[in-house]
């Protein structure tokens, strides 16, 4: 899949912080130049650097329309946290409707698929807007055909006891260090945040 180089407004409302917004934080760490703003009313007026300790001058805003218009303007909206219970708060639904009306793509790693939402899915289809539900398997995905055995590669697997313990970050840091030393290497993402970063 070819993923356009979007400019993102990240929704992390009420949970933007060092330990509570894994997807937002990782995307800010690995492609900060593509983040126009973070929407979080709790920290509005600050920067990503103020809240996370990295991310530079990416603004944190308290208003959706202002966030979309930051910098050169967003071309996509990313859900950067998991709301309690995995359900979209009603206010978020209004923001996503507005994004779709503005022809902005929606990127989500939630367990519930926004593209299957009875209101947002048809609206996006009618407007010709892509909803990228990263956890939704593509159609006709080949499974267990043994082709991996034909790849002559050294594989480094990161295993952890839970999510958000640093498996992906450790692998991305290792990947970058190997590339800097001239090695041909790839990071194979298995989670939604890694997919957003690597494709």
Sine and cosine of phi, psi and omega as CSV:
sin_phi,cos_phi,sin_psi,cos_psi,sin_omega,cos_omega
0.00,0.00,0.75,-0.66,0.09,-1.00
-1.00,-0.03,0.85,-0.52,-0.04,-1.00
-0.96,-0.27,0.84,-0.54,0.01,-1.00
-0.89,0.46,0.42,-0.91,0.03,-1.00
-0.99,0.12,0.98,0.21,-0.03,-1.00
-0.94,0.33,0.33,-0.94,0.21,-0.98
-0.95,-0.30,0.81,-0.58,-0.21,-0.98
-0.95,-0.31,0.65,-0.76,0.39,-0.92
-0.99,-0.12,0.84,-0.55,0.00,-1.00
-0.99,-0.14,0.80,-0.60,0.11,-0.99
-1.00,0.00,0.89,-0.47,0.05,-1.00
-0.66,-0.75,0.59,0.81,-0.18,-0.98
-0.87,0.48,0.84,-0.54,0.07,-1.00
1.00,0.10,-0.10,0.99,-0.08,-1.00
-0.64,-0.77,0.33,0.94,-0.02,-1.00
-0.98,0.20,0.89,-0.45,-0.01,-1.00
-0.09,-1.00,0.14,-0.99,-0.08,-1.00
-0.85,0.52,-0.53,0.85,-0.08,-1.00
-0.91,-0.41,0.00,1.00,-0.16,-0.99
-0.88,-0.47,-0.05,1.00,-0.08,-1.00
-0.69,-0.72,0.90,0.43,-0.13,-0.99
-0.82,0.57,-0.77,0.64,-0.05,-1.00
-0.90,0.43,-0.73,0.68,0.03,-1.00
-0.85,0.53,-0.74,0.67,-0.07,-1.00
-0.88,0.47,-0.70,0.71,-0.05,-1.00
-0.92,0.39,-0.64,0.77,0.02,-1.00
-0.92,0.38,-0.61,0.79,0.08,-1.00
-0.90,0.43,-0.62,0.78,-0.01,-1.00
-0.93,0.36,-0.66,0.75,-0.17,-0.99
-0.99,-0.17,-0.31,0.95,0.19,-0.98
-0.55,-0.83,0.89,0.45,-0.05,-1.00
-0.87,0.49,-0.49,0.87,-0.03,-1.00
-0.92,0.40,-0.23,0.97,-0.02,-1.00
-0.97,-0.25,0.08,1.00,0.01,-1.00
-0.98,-0.22,0.89,-0.46,-0.02,-1.00
-1.00,0.09,-0.51,0.86,0.00,-1.00
-0.12,-0.99,0.27,-0.96,0.14,-0.99
-0.88,-0.47,0.75,-0.66,0.04,-1.00
-1.00,-0.07,0.94,-0.34,0.07,-1.00
-0.43,-0.90,0.96,-0.28,-0.08,-1.00
-0.89,0.45,-0.45,0.89,-0.03,-1.00
-0.91,0.41,-0.58,0.81,-0.05,-1.00
-0.92,-0.39,0.30,0.95,-0.03,-1.00
-0.82,0.58,0.66,-0.75,-0.01,-1.00
0.99,-0.11,-0.21,0.98,0.05,-1.00
-1.00,-0.09,-0.04,-1.00,0.12,-0.99
-0.89,-0.45,0.21,-0.98,0.08,-1.00
-0.85,0.52,-0.62,0.79,0.02,-1.00
-0.87,0.50,-0.68,0.73,0.01,-1.00
-0.87,0.49,-0.67,0.74,-0.13,-0.99
-0.99,0.10,-0.69,0.72,-0.14,-0.99
-0.98,-0.19,-0.40,0.91,-0.13,-0.99
1.00,0.00,0.06,1.00,0.11,-0.99
-0.42,-0.91,0.15,-0.99,0.03,-1.00
0.96,-0.27,-0.11,0.99,0.09,-1.00
0.89,0.45,-0.62,-0.78,-0.14,-0.99
-1.00,-0.02,0.37,0.93,0.07,-1.00
-0.87,0.50,0.85,-0.52,-0.07,-1.00
-0.97,0.26,0.57,-0.82,0.17,-0.99
-0.97,-0.24,0.83,-0.55,-0.10,-1.00
-0.88,-0.48,0.35,-0.94,0.01,-1.00
-0.95,-0.32,0.07,1.00,-0.06,-1.00
-0.76,-0.65,0.79,-0.62,-0.07,-1.00
-0.86,0.50,-0.76,0.65,-0.07,-1.00
-0.89,0.46,-0.63,0.78,0.05,-1.00
-0.90,0.43,-0.65,0.76,0.00,-1.00
-0.88,0.47,-0.69,0.72,0.00,-1.00
-0.88,0.47,-0.55,0.84,-0.09,-1.00
-1.00,0.05,-0.10,1.00,-0.05,-1.00
-0.87,0.49,0.48,-0.88,0.06,-1.00
0.83,0.56,-0.76,-0.65,0.03,-1.00
-1.00,0.07,0.08,1.00,0.02,-1.00
1.00,-0.04,0.64,-0.77,0.01,-1.00
-0.96,0.29,0.54,-0.84,0.15,-0.99
-0.92,-0.39,-0.11,0.99,0.03,-1.00
-0.43,-0.90,0.40,-0.91,0.06,-1.00
-0.90,-0.44,0.75,-0.66,-0.01,-1.00
-0.91,-0.41,0.73,-0.68,0.15,-0.99
-0.98,0.18,0.92,-0.39,-0.15,-0.99
-0.98,-0.18,-0.04,1.00,0.05,-1.00
-0.63,-0.78,0.18,-0.98,0.10,-1.00
-0.96,-0.26,0.93,-0.37,0.03,-1.00
-0.88,0.47,0.42,-0.91,-0.01,-1.00
-0.82,0.58,0.76,-0.65,0.01,-1.00
0.97,0.23,0.01,1.00,0.02,-1.00
0.96,0.28,0.12,0.99,0.00,-1.00
-0.99,-0.16,0.57,-0.82,0.01,-1.00
-0.97,0.24,0.82,-0.58,0.13,-0.99
-0.87,0.49,0.51,-0.86,-0.07,-1.00
-0.83,0.55,-0.62,0.78,0.01,-1.00
-0.89,0.45,-0.61,0.79,0.04,-1.00
-0.90,0.44,-0.61,0.79,0.01,-1.00
-0.87,0.49,-0.65,0.76,0.02,-1.00
-0.90,0.44,-0.65,0.76,0.03,-1.00
-0.90,0.43,-0.67,0.74,-0.01,-1.00
-0.93,0.36,-0.60,0.80,0.09,-1.00
-0.87,0.50,-0.71,0.71,0.01,-1.00
-0.89,0.46,-0.66,0.75,0.02,-1.00
-0.87,0.49,-0.71,0.70,0.00,-1.00
-0.89,0.46,-0.67,0.75,0.04,-1.00
-0.87,0.49,-0.52,0.86,0.01,-1.00
-1.00,0.05,0.08,1.00,0.01,-1.00
0.92,0.40,0.54,0.84,0.08,-1.00
-1.00,-0.05,0.71,-0.70,0.08,-1.00
-0.91,0.42,0.44,-0.90,0.09,-1.00
-0.91,-0.42,0.81,-0.59,0.06,-1.00
-0.91,-0.41,0.80,-0.60,-0.04,-1.00
-0.62,-0.79,0.63,-0.78,0.11,-0.99
-0.93,-0.37,0.29,0.96,-0.02,-1.00
-0.93,0.36,0.41,-0.91,0.07,-1.00
-0.93,0.36,-0.50,0.86,0.10,-0.99
-1.00,0.02,0.73,-0.68,-0.11,-0.99
-1.00,0.04,0.86,-0.51,0.00,-1.00
-0.91,0.42,-0.56,0.83,0.02,-1.00
-0.90,0.44,-0.37,0.93,0.04,-1.00
-1.00,-0.03,-0.04,1.00,0.01,-1.00
-0.89,0.46,0.74,-0.67,-0.09,-1.00
-0.89,0.45,-0.35,0.94,0.04,-1.00
-0.98,-0.18,-0.78,0.62,-0.12,-0.99
-0.95,0.33,-0.60,0.80,0.01,-1.00
-0.86,0.50,-0.83,0.56,0.02,-1.00
-0.89,0.46,-0.58,0.82,0.02,-1.00
-0.89,0.45,-0.70,0.72,0.02,-1.00
-0.89,0.45,-0.66,0.75,0.01,-1.00
-0.89,0.46,-0.69,0.73,-0.01,-1.00
-0.91,0.42,-0.54,0.84,-0.03,-1.00
-1.00,-0.01,-0.07,1.00,-0.03,-1.00
0.95,0.32,0.55,0.84,-0.05,-1.00
-0.96,-0.28,0.73,-0.68,0.02,-1.00
-0.99,0.14,0.74,-0.67,0.22,-0.98
-0.96,-0.28,0.88,-0.47,-0.02,-1.00
-0.98,-0.18,0.99,-0.11,0.10,-1.00
-1.00,0.02,0.99,-0.17,-0.17,-0.99
-0.89,0.45,-0.45,0.89,-0.02,-1.00
-0.99,0.13,-0.18,0.98,-0.06,-1.00
-0.99,0.15,0.88,-0.48,-0.02,-1.00
-0.90,0.44,0.62,-0.78,0.06,-1.00
-0.92,0.39,0.41,-0.91,0.03,-1.00
-0.91,0.42,0.50,-0.87,0.05,-1.00
0.85,0.53,0.59,0.81,0.02,-1.00
-0.95,0.32,0.86,-0.51,0.02,-1.00
-0.95,0.33,0.67,-0.74,-0.04,-1.00
-0.78,-0.63,0.72,-0.69,0.14,-0.99
0.78,0.62,0.80,0.60,0.05,-1.00
-0.98,-0.18,0.01,1.00,0.11,-0.99
0.99,0.15,0.05,1.00,-0.07,-1.00
-0.91,0.42,-0.42,0.91,-0.02,-1.00
-0.88,0.47,-0.47,0.88,0.00,-1.00
-0.91,0.41,-0.34,0.94,-0.02,-1.00
-1.00,0.09,-0.12,0.99,-0.04,-1.00
-1.00,0.01,0.87,-0.50,0.04,-1.00
-1.00,0.04,1.00,-0.07,-0.06,-1.00
-0.51,-0.86,0.50,-0.86,0.18,-0.98
-0.99,0.10,0.82,-0.57,-0.05,-1.00
-0.94,-0.34,0.77,-0.63,0.09,-1.00
-0.93,-0.36,0.91,-0.42,-0.04,-1.00
-0.97,-0.23,0.75,-0.66,0.07,-1.00
-0.98,-0.20,0.79,-0.61,-0.02,-1.00
-0.80,-0.60,0.70,-0.72,0.03,-1.00
-0.65,-0.76,0.25,-0.97,-0.08,-1.00
-0.99,0.16,-0.23,0.97,-0.05,-1.00
-0.34,-0.94,0.08,-1.00,0.10,-1.00
-0.97,0.23,0.32,-0.95,0.10,-0.99
0.88,0.47,0.58,0.81,0.08,-1.00
-0.94,-0.33,-0.09,1.00,0.11,-0.99
0.93,-0.38,0.21,0.98,-0.02,-1.00
-0.87,0.49,-0.79,0.61,-0.05,-1.00
-0.91,0.42,-0.69,0.72,-0.02,-1.00
-0.88,0.48,-0.70,0.72,0.03,-1.00
-0.86,0.50,-0.67,0.74,-0.01,-1.00
-0.93,0.37,-0.64,0.77,0.02,-1.00
-0.92,0.40,-0.61,0.79,0.04,-1.00
-0.91,0.41,-0.67,0.74,0.05,-1.00
-0.89,0.45,-0.71,0.71,0.04,-1.00
-0.83,0.56,-0.76,0.65,-0.04,-1.00
-0.89,0.45,-0.64,0.77,0.01,-1.00
-0.91,0.41,-0.64,0.77,0.02,-1.00
-0.92,0.40,-0.66,0.75,0.04,-1.00
-0.88,0.48,-0.68,0.73,0.01,-1.00
-0.88,0.47,-0.46,0.89,0.01,-1.00
-1.00,-0.01,0.11,0.99,0.10,-1.00
1.00,0.01,0.20,0.98,0.00,-1.00
-1.00,0.05,0.57,-0.82,0.08,-1.00
-1.00,0.09,0.90,-0.44,-0.10,-0.99
-0.54,-0.84,0.39,-0.92,0.03,-1.00
-0.69,-0.72,0.55,-0.84,0.14,-0.99
-0.98,-0.22,0.84,-0.55,-0.01,-1.00
-0.97,-0.23,0.95,-0.31,-0.06,-1.00
-0.98,0.21,0.67,-0.74,0.08,-1.00
-0.87,-0.50,-0.14,0.99,0.02,-1.00
-0.87,-0.49,0.22,-0.98,-0.12,-0.99
-0.89,0.46,-0.63,0.77,-0.03,-1.00
-0.92,0.39,-0.69,0.73,0.04,-1.00
-0.88,0.48,-0.62,0.79,0.04,-1.00
-0.90,0.44,-0.67,0.74,0.04,-1.00
-0.87,0.49,-0.61,0.79,-0.07,-1.00
-0.98,0.18,-0.73,0.68,-0.16,-0.99
-1.00,-0.08,-0.44,0.90,-0.09,-1.00
0.99,-0.15,0.00,0.00,0.00,0.00
